[in-house]
Amino acid sequence: MSTRIDAWVWSVRLFKTRSAAAEACRAGHVKLNDATVKPAQAVSVGDTVRAWVNHREYVYEVTALVSKRVGAPVARQCYIDHSPPPPSKELLSSIPQRDRGAGRPTKKERRETDRLRGRA
């Protein structure tokens, strides 16, 4: 038995809607066994699913197939979580934030951002 990848990531609550899951697959944010997949790709037990959701990477090993959305406790039994830990609160607070509607960053602000991200 197999299930579509977009239905599976929606069922285990990685995405709020199935259409959002399908759109993420089309955009390349969901990978199956380190390969970019289309929404109709079949997923089976033992596969590794990588998803980029809300600026964070999730790595799940499939242990059970579900095609209908299930509750959170049941969803946790359908995968083994191999995701890296989320970034610390100190790191998130150290990232400079621009006021909404402040316009385009100045050249000085772009240099500071590049230096912070290690691109300089």
N, CA and C atoms as an extended XYZ file, in Angstrom:
360
Properties=species:S:1:pos:R:3:atomname:S:1:resname:S:1:resid:I:1 pbc="F F F"
N         0.833       -1.182        0.000 N   MET     1
C         0.000        0.000        0.000 CA  MET     1
C         0.880        1.249        0.000 C   MET     1
N         0.452        2.289       -0.696 N   SER     2
C         1.197        3.542       -0.720 CA  SER     2
C         0.220        4.715       -0.655 C   SER     2
N         0.761        5.881       -0.323 N   THR     3
C        -0.027        7.096       -0.182 CA  THR     3
C         0.696        8.218       -0.906 C   THR     3
N        -0.064        9.162       -1.420 N   ARG     4
C         0.535       10.332       -2.063 CA  ARG     4
C         1.302       11.146       -1.021 C   ARG     4
N         2.434       11.725       -1.447 N   ILE     5
C         3.275       12.486       -0.520 CA  ILE     5
C         2.547       13.723        0.005 C   ILE     5
N         1.778       14.401       -0.855 N   ASP     6
C         1.085       15.601       -0.371 CA  ASP     6
C         0.018       15.238        0.657 C   ASP     6
N        -0.656       14.101        0.468 N   ALA     7
C        -1.663       13.662        1.430 CA  ALA     7
C        -1.007       13.241        2.742 C   ALA     7
N         0.161       12.617        2.663 N   TRP     8
C         0.824       12.157        3.881 CA  TRP     8
C         1.319       13.318        4.733 C   TRP     8
N         2.001       14.306        4.114 N   VAL     9
C         2.520       15.428        4.908 CA  VAL     9
C         1.377       16.269        5.479 C   VAL     9
N         0.242       16.310        4.784 N   TRP    10
C        -0.939       16.987        5.318 CA  TRP    10
C        -1.538       16.171        6.464 C   TRP    10
N        -1.598       14.859        6.305 N   SER    11
C        -2.199       13.986        7.316 CA  SER    11
C        -1.440       14.019        8.636 C   SER    11
N        -0.120       14.112        8.575 N   VAL    12
C         0.681       14.132        9.804 CA  VAL    12
C         0.900       15.555       10.311 C   VAL    12
N         0.142       16.502        9.773 N   ARG    13
C         0.055       17.865       10.276 CA  ARG    13
C         1.293       18.721       10.051 C   ARG    13
N         2.022       18.476        8.953 N   LEU    14
C         3.104       19.391        8.588 CA  LEU    14
C         2.544       20.637        7.917 C   LEU    14
N         1.444       20.479        7.198 N   PHE    15
C         0.788       21.591        6.514 CA  PHE    15
C        -0.661       21.657        6.940 C   PHE    15
N        -1.217       22.877        6.973 N   LYS    16
C        -2.594       23.061        7.427 CA  LYS    16
C        -3.616       22.568        6.415 C   LYS    16
N        -3.311       22.696        5.111 N   THR    17
C        -4.251       22.257        4.086 CA  THR    17
C        -3.543       21.348        3.093 C   THR    17
N        -4.323       20.534        2.421 N   ARG    18
C        -3.738       19.643        1.426 CA  ARG    18
C        -3.228       20.437        0.232 C   ARG    18
N        -3.928       21.512       -0.117 N   SER    19
C        -3.464       22.330       -1.240 CA  SER    19
C        -2.138       23.010       -0.894 C   SER    19
N        -1.940       23.403        0.368 N   ALA    20
C        -0.657       23.978        0.780 CA  ALA    20
C         0.448       22.924        0.697 C   ALA    20
N         0.135       21.686        1.034 N   ALA    21
C         1.102       20.599        0.936 CA  ALA    21
C         1.471       20.335       -0.521 C   ALA    21
N         0.475       20.337       -1.403 N   ALA    22
C         0.740       20.116       -2.826 CA  ALA    22
C         1.570       21.260       -3.401 C   ALA    22
N         1.267       22.483       -2.997 N   GLU    23
C         2.023       23.646       -3.481 CA  GLU    23
C         3.474       23.581       -3.001 C   GLU    23
N         3.700       23.144       -1.764 N   ALA    24
C         5.060       23.001       -1.247 CA  ALA    24
C         5.823       21.928       -2.028 C   ALA    24
N         5.148       20.864       -2.417 N   CYS    25
C         5.788       19.817       -3.230 CA  CYS    25
C         6.190       20.381       -4.584 C   CYS    25
N         5.282       21.133       -5.214 N   ARG    26
C         5.580       21.727       -6.524 CA  ARG    26
C         6.726       22.729       -6.441 C   ARG    26
N         6.840       23.420       -5.304 N   ALA    27
C         7.881       24.437       -5.136 CA  ALA    27
C         9.229       23.834       -4.745 C   ALA    27
N         9.259       22.536       -4.480 N   GLY    28
C        10.511       21.877       -4.128 CA  GLY    28
C        10.836       21.912       -2.648 C   GLY    28
N         9.860       22.225       -1.801 N   HIS    29
C        10.094       22.287       -0.362 CA  HIS    29
C         9.910       20.946        0.328 C   HIS    29
N         9.455       19.944       -0.403 N   VAL    30
C         9.282       18.601        0.148 CA  VAL    30
C        10.138       17.644       -0.678 C   VAL    30
N        10.954       16.852        0.029 N   LYS    31
C        11.809       15.883       -0.654 CA  LYS    31
C        11.556       14.502       -0.081 C   LYS    31
N        11.593       13.522       -0.947 N   LEU    32
C        11.411       12.134       -0.562 CA  LEU    32
C        12.699       11.400       -0.869 C   LEU    32
N        13.343       10.869        0.161 N   ASN    33
C        14.640       10.194        0.008 CA  ASN    33
C        15.631       11.097       -0.729 C   ASN    33
N        15.687       12.374       -0.336 N   ASP    34
C        16.600       13.406       -0.866 CA  ASP    34
C        16.372       13.715       -2.342 C   ASP    34
N        15.208       13.458       -2.867 N   ALA    35
C        14.869       13.811       -4.244 CA  ALA    35
C        13.608       14.673       -4.240 C   ALA    35
N        13.625       15.749       -5.012 N   THR    36
C        12.449       16.595       -5.124 CA  THR    36
C        11.337       15.804       -5.799 C   THR    36
N        10.117       15.946       -5.298 N   VAL    37
C         9.013       15.135       -5.787 CA  VAL    37
C         7.828       15.991       -6.198 C   VAL    37
N         6.981       15.403       -7.023 N   LYS    38
C         5.701       16.008       -7.376 CA  LYS    38
C         4.676       15.575       -6.333 C   LYS    38
N         3.548       16.275       -6.221 N   PRO    39
C         2.569       15.944       -5.187 CA  PRO    39
C         2.013       14.522       -5.261 C   PRO    39
N         1.978       13.918       -6.434 N   ALA    40
C         1.390       12.585       -6.583 CA  ALA    40
C         2.387       11.458       -6.325 C   ALA    40
N         3.625       11.772       -5.983 N   GLN    41
C         4.630       10.742       -5.732 CA  GLN    41
C         4.185        9.850       -4.566 C   GLN    41
N         4.371        8.563       -4.720 N   ALA    42
C         3.951        7.614       -3.683 CA  ALA    42
C         5.002        7.531       -2.582 C   ALA    42
N         4.531        7.535       -1.355 N   VAL    43
C         5.401        7.372       -0.195 CA  VAL    43
C         5.075        6.032        0.446 C   VAL    43
N         6.098        5.346        0.947 N   SER    44
C         5.865        4.050        1.583 CA  SER    44
C         6.645        3.988        2.897 C   SER    44
N         6.357        2.990        3.690 N   VAL    45
C         6.990        2.842        4.995 CA  VAL    45
C         8.497        2.688        4.823 C   VAL    45
N         9.259        3.419        5.642 N   GLY    46
C        10.718        3.375        5.570 CA  GLY    46
C        11.326        4.528        4.811 C   GLY    46
N        10.523        5.278        4.079 N   ASP    47
C        11.030        6.424        3.330 CA  ASP    47
C        11.372        7.570        4.275 C   ASP    47
N        12.261        8.442        3.814 N   THR    48
C        12.628        9.640        4.556 CA  THR    48
C        12.026       10.848        3.857 C   THR    48
N        11.279       11.652        4.600 N   VAL    49
C        10.626       12.843        4.058 CA  VAL    49
C        11.269       14.066        4.691 C   VAL    49
N        11.758       14.985        3.851 N   ARG    50
C        12.311       16.262        4.317 CA  ARG    50
C        11.377       17.359        3.856 C   ARG    50
N        11.009       18.238        4.770 N   ALA    51
C        10.104       19.334        4.424 CA  ALA    51
C        10.619       20.626        5.039 C   ALA    51
N        10.530       21.706        4.283 N   TRP    52
C        10.912       23.033        4.736 CA  TRP    52
C         9.617       23.788        4.995 C   TRP    52
N         9.289       23.991        6.283 N   VAL    53
C         8.034       24.619        6.681 CA  VAL    53
C         8.330       25.726        7.687 C   VAL    53
N         7.820       26.927        7.418 N   ASN    54
C         7.976       28.064        8.339 CA  ASN    54
C         9.432       28.304        8.743 C   ASN    54
N        10.312       28.328        7.753 N   HIS    55
C        11.739       28.619        7.950 CA  HIS    55
C        12.429       27.578        8.835 C   HIS    55
N        11.971       26.336        8.785 N   ARG    56
C        12.567       25.267        9.570 CA  ARG    56
C        12.492       23.966        8.780 C   ARG    56
N        13.536       23.145        8.903 N   GLU    57
C        13.557       21.866        8.200 CA  GLU    57
C        13.085       20.751        9.124 C   GLU    57
N        12.194       19.919        8.595 N   TYR    58
C        11.706       18.756        9.311 CA  TYR    58
C        12.159       17.517        8.551 C   TYR    58
N        12.696       16.537        9.278 N   VAL    59
C        13.143       15.279        8.680 CA  VAL    59
C        12.394       14.155        9.386 C   VAL    59
N        11.537       13.458        8.638 N   TYR    60
C        10.711       12.391        9.202 CA  TYR    60
C        10.978       11.084        8.490 C   TYR    60
N        11.019       10.016        9.250 N   GLU    61
C        11.072        8.664        8.687 CA  GLU    61
C         9.667        8.089        8.808 C   GLU    61
N         9.121        7.625        7.702 N   VAL    62
C         7.739        7.148        7.659 CA  VAL    62
C         7.653        5.778        8.321 C   VAL    62
N         6.747        5.658        9.311 N   THR    63
C         6.529        4.373        9.971 CA  THR    63
C         5.126        3.828        9.715 C   THR    63
N         4.197        4.707        9.329 N   ALA    64
C         2.833        4.271        9.026 CA  ALA    64
C         2.261        5.186        7.957 C   ALA    64
N         1.390        4.633        7.126 N   LEU    65
C         0.781        5.402        6.050 CA  LEU    65
C        -0.619        5.842        6.456 C   LEU    65
N        -0.888        7.121        6.279 N   VAL    66
C        -2.227        7.664        6.518 CA  VAL    66
C        -2.535        8.605        5.357 C   VAL    66
N        -3.765        8.581        4.898 N   SER    67
C        -4.147        9.468        3.807 CA  SER    67
C        -5.237       10.439        4.242 C   SER    67
N        -5.785       10.225        5.430 N   LYS    68
C        -6.779       11.140        5.996 CA  LYS    68
C        -6.145       11.841        7.191 C   LYS    68
N        -6.523       13.088        7.409 N   ARG    69
C        -5.964       13.853        8.519 CA  ARG    69
C        -6.365       13.214        9.847 C   ARG    69
N        -5.372       13.064       10.730 N   VAL    70
C        -5.599       12.418       12.016 CA  VAL    70
C        -5.204       13.378       13.141 C   VAL    70
N        -5.559       13.027       14.345 N   GLY    71
C        -5.212       13.843       15.497 CA  GLY    71
C        -3.709       13.844       15.742 C   GLY    71
N        -3.241       14.820       16.499 N   ALA    72
C        -1.810       14.971       16.746 CA  ALA    72
C        -1.185       13.744       17.421 C   ALA    72
N        -1.815       13.138       18.429 N   PRO    73
C        -1.195       11.948       19.028 CA  PRO    73
C        -1.053       10.785       18.041 C   PRO    73
N        -2.041       10.601       17.187 N   VAL    74
C        -1.979        9.536       16.182 CA  VAL    74
C        -0.948        9.888       15.116 C   VAL    74
N        -0.876       11.168       14.749 N   ALA    75
C         0.073       11.598       13.723 CA  ALA    75
C         1.512       11.339       14.163 C   ALA    75
N         1.813       11.549       15.453 N   ARG    76
C         3.170       11.323       15.959 CA  ARG    76
C         3.580        9.859       15.875 C   ARG    76
N         2.620        8.955       15.827 N   GLN    77
C         2.936        7.532       15.719 CA  GLN    77
C         3.217        7.113       14.277 C   GLN    77
N         2.995        8.010       13.327 N   CYS    78
C         3.177        7.678       11.907 CA  CYS    78
C         4.572        8.010       11.392 C   CYS    78
N         5.419        8.579       12.240 N   TYR    79
C         6.767        8.941       11.804 CA  TYR    79
C         7.730        8.920       12.975 C   TYR    79
N         9.027        8.860       12.631 N   ILE    80
C        10.104        9.039       13.602 CA  ILE    80
C        10.765       10.360       13.242 C   ILE    80
N        10.853       11.252       14.198 N   ASP    81
C        11.361       12.599       13.954 CA  ASP    81
C        12.879       12.618       14.059 C   ASP    81
N        13.555       12.964       12.943 N   HIS    82
C        15.007       13.109       12.905 CA  HIS    82
C        15.375       14.572       12.640 C   HIS    82
N        14.482       15.493       12.930 N   SER    83
C        14.685       16.909       12.630 CA  SER    83
C        15.772       17.504       13.516 C   SER    83
N        16.541       18.451       12.964 N   PRO    84
C        17.504       19.160       13.810 CA  PRO    84
C        16.752       20.032       14.814 C   PRO    84
N        17.367       20.314       15.960 N   PRO    85
C        16.664       21.131       16.951 CA  PRO    85
C        16.427       22.550       16.420 C   PRO    85
N        15.361       23.197       16.881 N   PRO    86
C        15.095       24.564       16.419 CA  PRO    86
C        16.174       25.509       16.921 C   PRO    86
N        16.380       26.637       16.234 N   PRO    87
C        17.393       27.586       16.692 CA  PRO    87
C        17.018       28.165       18.060 C   PRO    87
N        18.037       28.530       18.831 N   SER    88
C        17.795       29.038       20.176 CA  SER    88
C        17.119       30.407       20.128 C   SER    88
N        16.461       30.752       21.215 N   LYS    89
C        15.769       32.044       21.303 CA  LYS    89
C        16.764       33.196       21.226 C   LYS    89
N        17.976       33.011       21.775 N   GLU    90
C        18.995       34.063       21.738 CA  GLU    90
C        19.415       34.346       20.295 C   GLU    90
N        19.568       33.285       19.497 N   LEU    91
C        19.956       33.461       18.104 CA  LEU    91
C        18.857       34.163       17.316 C   LEU    91
N        17.608       33.774       17.564 N   LEU    92
C        16.501       34.412       16.859 CA  LEU    92
C        16.358       35.877       17.233 C   LEU    92
N        16.596       36.204       18.503 N   SER    93
C        16.460       37.601       18.924 CA  SER    93
C        17.625       38.454       18.456 C   SER    93
N        18.772       37.833       18.127 N   SER    94
C        19.931       38.610       17.672 CA  SER    94
C        19.839       38.995       16.196 C   SER    94
N        18.935       38.384       15.459 N   ILE    95
C        18.770       38.721       14.045 CA  ILE    95
C        18.083       40.077       13.949 C   ILE    95
N        18.675       41.012       13.229 N   PRO    96
C        18.069       42.349       13.153 CA  PRO    96
C        16.724       42.307       12.435 C   PRO    96
N        15.766       43.048       12.963 N   GLN    97
C        14.428       43.119       12.394 CA  GLN    97
C        14.162       44.523       11.888 C   GLN    97
N        13.575       44.636       10.712 N   ARG    98
C        13.192       45.937       10.175 CA  ARG    98
C        11.727       46.179       10.493 C   ARG    98
N        11.409       47.434       10.739 N   ASP    99
C        10.014       47.792       10.960 CA  ASP    99
C         9.231       47.546        9.688 C   ASP    99
N         8.012       47.046        9.835 N   ARG   100
C         7.170       46.777        8.679 CA  ARG   100
C         6.860       48.087        7.966 C   ARG   100
N         7.051       48.091        6.658 N   GLY   101
C         6.783       49.282        5.866 CA  GLY   101
C         7.921       50.280        5.885 C   GLY   101
N         9.092       49.861        6.361 N   ALA   102
C        10.233       50.781        6.459 CA  ALA   102
C        10.906       50.985        5.103 C   ALA   102
N        10.452       50.295        4.087 N   GLY   103
C        11.040       50.469        2.763 CA  GLY   103
C        12.224       49.556        2.535 C   GLY   103
N        12.927       49.858        1.474 N   ARG   104
C        14.071       49.046        1.085 CA  ARG   104
C        15.256       49.305        2.009 C   ARG   104
N        16.045       48.252        2.331 N   PRO   105
C        17.203       48.467        3.211 CA  PRO   105
C        18.237       49.372        2.555 C   PRO   105
N        18.920       50.145        3.391 N   THR   106
C        19.999       50.996        2.886 CA  THR   106
C        21.212       50.124        2.589 C   THR   106
N        22.181       50.698        1.927 N   LYS   107
C        23.384       49.947        1.593 CA  LYS   107
C        24.108       49.502        2.866 C   LYS   107
N        24.143       50.387        3.871 N   LYS   108
C        24.765       50.045        5.148 CA  LYS   108
C        24.040       48.856        5.790 C   LYS   108
N        22.708       48.847        5.779 N   GLU   109
C        21.941       47.749        6.362 CA  GLU   109
C        22.156       46.447        5.583 C   GLU   109
N        22.275       46.528        4.265 N   ARG   110
C        22.543       45.326        3.463 CA  ARG   110
C        23.917       44.758        3.801 C   ARG   110
N        24.926       45.627        3.982 N   ARG   111
C        26.257       45.147        4.355 CA  ARG   111
C        26.229       44.459        5.711 C   ARG   111
N        25.495       45.044        6.670 N   GLU   112
C        25.388       44.438        8.001 CA  GLU   112
C        24.698       43.074        7.920 C   GLU   112
N        23.664       42.975        7.110 N   THR   113
C        22.960       41.706        6.936 CA  THR   113
C        23.872       40.667        6.297 C   THR   113
N        24.615       41.072        5.266 N   ASP   114
C        25.548       40.145        4.612 CA  ASP   114
C        26.632       39.684        5.577 C   ASP   114
N        27.138       40.595        6.386 N   ARG   115
C        28.175       40.254        7.362 CA  ARG   115
C        27.617       39.270        8.382 C   ARG   115
N        26.388       39.485        8.829 N   LEU   116
C        25.757       38.603        9.805 CA  LEU   116
C        25.557       37.200        9.233 C   LEU   116
N        25.171       37.122        7.982 N   ARG   117
C        24.937       35.819        7.347 CA  ARG   117
C        26.191       35.163        6.820 C   ARG   117
N        27.342       35.840        6.936 N   GLY   118
C        28.600       35.245        6.514 CA  GLY   118
C        28.865       35.317        5.030 C   GLY   118
N        28.221       36.243        4.344 N   ARG   119
C        28.421       36.361        2.884 CA  ARG   119
C        29.536       37.317        2.529 C   ARG   119
N        29.998       38.114        3.476 N   ALA   120
C        31.013       39.133        3.174 CA  ALA   120
C        32.398       38.560        3.117 C   ALA   120
